[in-house]
Amino acid sequence: MNQPTLSLPSFAKINWSLEILGKRPDGYHEVSTLLETISLHDDLHFEASEDGRVLLSCDNPNIPTDNDNLVVRAAHALQERSNVELGARIRLAKRIPVKAGLGGASSNAAVALLALAQLWQVEPTVPDLFEIAAKLGADVPFFLLGGCVHATGTGTTLSPLPAESELVRHLIVITPNAGVSTVAAYATLNSRALTTKNANPILSVSQSEANAENSQPWPQEDSLKNDFESVIFDIEPEIRRTKETLLQAGALGALLAGSGSSVFGIFADEEDQRRAANEIQLEAGWRIFPCVTVSQTEYLRAVGS
């Protein structure tokens, strides 16, 4: 007897702004960031099983398929929270570069939660779903919503932006042949004293500024900001060259994605995007992804939520 199946896209994200506001008493960092989903995506294929096991396969041999993968951990967490005895066979078709600042693993985990809840016919409450997501990773709750969102706290306190801010933007994402771990990036930020002992006043002022910025339509090319750039570009000059390449190709603005290593550029329209993609001379190992932003309405429709 055939088991129910479901296939869903798993979209990447960019950060229009990313400010590291200080270190919290719990050891995590306080952030203020504006995220948006983009059309670059993986594909996840799910098939329910009756044996209770969660089996993951992937077309990229470098991706772990055991409990080190957030998809597997998301499935187990949902099983436990909802007392599910069913299992699933999951196949991941990977396009989003790994450890590139594009949120691929977090997106995969969120989509797994949404898909398996439907496939197993369980109905977790919205708070339950967000609680599971937050325990999996700071970016996972965002991918339950998609679109353009202001995230604060550790990145799990979310405020969707008005629909009029979700203009379709034409982007080019380049992932160079370089990488820096998020842990190393934060450690370098700390060594540069971007976190101070007198953090609370800084947090208060920074959050007020962020709220003022959010009253304006986003994104604005002259407001692009990522605190990681100052350290990542020194650690990996190849990532700096990626940004320079996009600007030389006519990008209206360019920014490091998350903690890197990808960099995205914004282009005026599809024609400029296409021209730039054809003109950019990629260095060995660089990957290029022309894409567009994905609104919350489009996102929720695509993931069936």
N, C-alpha and C positions, 0 to 999 in steps of 0.2 A: 504494500500500500504506500503510495507516494506521500511524503510529508510536506507540510506547507513550506513555501519558499518565498523569499523577498530579496530584492536587490535595490540598493540605495547609493546615491553619490555621497562622498564625504569631502566637503570643500575645505580649501586652505583659507588662511586669513593673513591680513597685513595689519600693522599698527600705524595709524596716521600720526600718533604721538605716543611717546612712552617716557614717563618721568619716574625716576626712582626717588621717592620722597624721604626715605629714612628706614632704619631697621627697627622692627617691632620688638616688644618684650618677648614674644614667642619665637624669635629668631628669624622669622620671615621678613620680607621687605614690603613696605607700603608703596603702592604704585598708583599712578593715575595714567590711564591709557585709553586711547580711542582705537577700537578694533573694527575691522569690516571683513566680511567674507568675500572671497573672490572665486572666479569660475574654475580655476585650476582645482582638480579634484581627483581623489582615489575613487574606486568602486568597491563596495562591499556586498557580497552575496551570502545570504543566510538560508539554511535549511534546518528546520526543527528535527530533533531526534528524540527517541523515547528512552535512551539509556542514561540520560542525565549528564553526559560528558560534553565538554566544550572543546571542540577541535578546530584549530585555526591553521590555514595554509596561506602562503603568500608567494607571489611570483618573483619577489626580490629575496634572494637567499640570505641577504644580510639582515633581514628583519626577523627578530625572535618570534617564535610562534607558541611559546610556553607562557607561564604566568608573568614573565617580564614584559609581555605585550599588554598595553592598556585595554585592548579589545577583550582579551581573555579575562582580565581582572574586572572589567565592567560587567561581563556576562555573569561571572561568579557572584559579584556583589548584588546584581539584580535577582539572581536565583535565591540568594540568602534572604534578601529583604522581602521578597514576595513569596517565599516558600514554594518555589517552582521545582518540580521533579523532572521536567523535560530538559533536554540538552540542545546543542546546536552544532552543526558543521558550518564553518564560516570560511569564505575565501576572500582574500584581500588582493585586489589588483592595484599595485602601488604606482602612482605618478608623482605625488608630492615628494620633493626631495627630503631626505631624512636629516634631522638636526640642522635645519636651515632657517629657523625662525618663523616658519609658516604654519605651525600648529597641526601638522599632519596626524601625529599620534593622538593628540587631544580630540581632534575632529573624529577620528576613527572610533574612539571610545564613546563619544556622545552619540554618534549615529548607531553604534551597537546597542546602546541603552534604548534608543527610540525604536529600532527595528525589532529587538528581541521582546520588548514589551508588547508590541503588536503581534509578533509571531507566536509568543507563548500565551497570548490573550490574558495578560495581566494589566491592571490599571493602577500603577503607583500614583500617589498624589504628586502634584507638582513640587511641593517642598521635599518629599522623599526623593524624587528624581534629581533635584538640584543638590541635595545633601550627598547622594551617592556620587554625583559628578564632581563636587568640590573635593571629596576625599581622594578622587583619582588624580586630580591635577588642577592647577589654577586656571587653565584655559578651557577645561572641559565644560563647565557650566555655560560659557559663552556660546559654544557650539550647539547647545539646546535651543538657542534663540536665533543666532545668525544675524545678518544685516549689519547695521552700524550701531555700536554700543559703547558707552562710556563705562569703563570698569575701574573700580577703586578697591581699597583694602589690599588684600593679597591678589586681587584681580578677579575675585568671585562675587563682588557686589556690583550688580549690573543695572545700568540705566539706558534703555534703548533710546536712540535719538529720533526726533520726528521724521516722518516719512519723507518730507521735502528735503532733508539733508542727504538722502540716499540717491544722489544723482549717479547715473551710470558713468563711471570713469574708465578710460582705456589705459591699461597698464602693460608694462613689460617687467617681468620678474626675471632676474638673472641670479643663478646659484653658481658661484665660482668654485674652483677646486681648492677650497680652504674651509676650515671649520674651527669654531671655538665653542667649548661646552658652556652651557648656561651657568654651571657652578663656577667655572673659571672666570666667566664674565662678571658675575656678581662679586667674586673675590677681588678682582682687579678694581672694580668700582670702589669697594671698601678701602683698599690700599691707597686710593687716590683721595680719600677723605671726603667723598661726596655724601657720605652719611655722617651726621654730627651727633654729639651727645645731646645737644639742645634741639632735638628733632621735632618736638610738638609744635612750637611756633612756626617752624618751617612747613610742617604738614598743614597747619591751619591756613597759612598764606597761600601755599601752593594749591590747595583744594579750592580756595576762593577764586584763584586765577583760572583754574580749570573750569569751574562753573561758569565764569564770565565768558570763557572761550566757547563753551558749549551753547551759549545763547546765539551764537552766530552759525550760519550754515557751514557744514563740514563736508569734505575736506577743503582746506585752503592751502595752496602751495607754499605760501610764505609763512605758514604756521607749522610746517613739518618739524618734528623734534623727536630725537631719540637719544637719551642719555648714554646709551651704550656705545654710540658712534665714537665718542672721544677716546675710549679705551680699545675698542675692537679694531679700529683702523690702525692703531699703533701695534697691536699684537699681530694682525694679519694685513699687511699693506695690499695684498691682492684684493681684499674686500673693498678697500678704499678705491682701488682702480676700477672696480665694478661700478661704483657710484659715478666716478668721473666718466666712464664709458657711456653711461645712460645720459648724463647731462650733455656730453659732446654730441650725442645722437639726437638732441633736440627735446629732451624731457623737460617739462615745465617745472618739475621738482623731482627729487629722488631721495630715498631714505633707506637706511638699514631696516630690515624686517625683523622685529623682535630683537633677540640677542644675536641674530645672524645665523648663518653666513649669507643668506640671500639679501639682495637689494632690489627695490622696485622703483620704477620711474613712471611718472604720470604724463600722458600725452593728450594733446588737444582733442583728437578724434581718431576714428578708426584708420583713416588714411595716413595720418602722422605715425600712428602706431605701426602700421604695416611697413611704411617707408623706413622707419628706424630699425625694425626687426631685420629688414633686408640689408641695412647698411652696417649694423654692428658687427665688428670683427671679434669673434669670440676667441679667448685664449684656450689653450689645451685644457679639457676637462670642464669648461664652463657649460652650463645648460641655460637655455632661454625659453621663457614661457609667456607669450602674449596672452592676456586675459582681461576680463572686465570685472567690476565690482558686482556683487550679488545682494540685492535688497532683502530685507527680512521677509517680505511677502513672497518673493521668489524662492528664498531659502526654505521657508517652512512648507511651501508647496512641493519643493523638490524632495524633501526628506519625509514627506507624508505626515507632518506633525500639525 
